[in-house]
Amino acid sequence: MWLGNMKLIVGLGNPGVEYELTPHNLGFLTVNLLAERQKVTVNNRHCRAQTGRMRIGSHDVLLAKPETFMNLSGQAVRDLVEKYEVDASTDLIVVHDELDLPFGTVRIKQRGGTAGHNGLESILGALGTDEFTRVRMGIAPEHPVRDAAQYVLAPFKKLQYDAVDLLLDTAADAVTAIVTDGAQAAMNRFNRKAQSDEKGASAE
């Protein structure tokens, strides 16, 4: 039984072990971490997604990992939004990788374009609106890549694991802050931190 407003937290990625530890699956990995923190599982399969239930603060939360593959993520998100009568503008949070942000950066965004992200484009098309909150996880490498599609689907190198763990922790904290404190308060906290971190890095 759901109590009060339910939050739908969707992590984007591709099903299958070959994609598990790739930049494009950071959304999946963040959902896994949120579940792990409260010792719940995300293995109930319905609405073309793996789902799990938990609470964050006073809110019931449904965690979801679409099984439609990235480019069709919107099909599962639309089904979940309709089934649980979620107001996308206030109660949907989508967690995804972002090539336009430096590696390790986390930014929160409430609406806007997709920056060519196929998963976001699918969701926007399926819902017919860009009014939903995104937690953007920066994956841009230090040097430009020739093939972005190949880069986002290539496994992380072992020397990146510590940085990836920190990125996941920050993203999970950002999701928790959005649910408990609201998107604007979370943006003030995490987006300013990201900006100060970037300035510090550029000054070194």
Protein Blocks (a to p, Z undefined) as FASTA:
>chain_A
ZZhjaddddddddedjklmmgfklmmmmmmmmmmmmnopacfbcgehiacddddehjbcc
dddddfkbjklmmmmmmmmmmmnopafklmcccddddfkbcehiacddfbdcekopaklm
mmmmmnopabdcdddddfbdfbdcfblmlmmmpccdfklmmmmmmmmmmmmmmmmmmmmn
ojklmmmmmmmmmmmmmmmmmmZZ
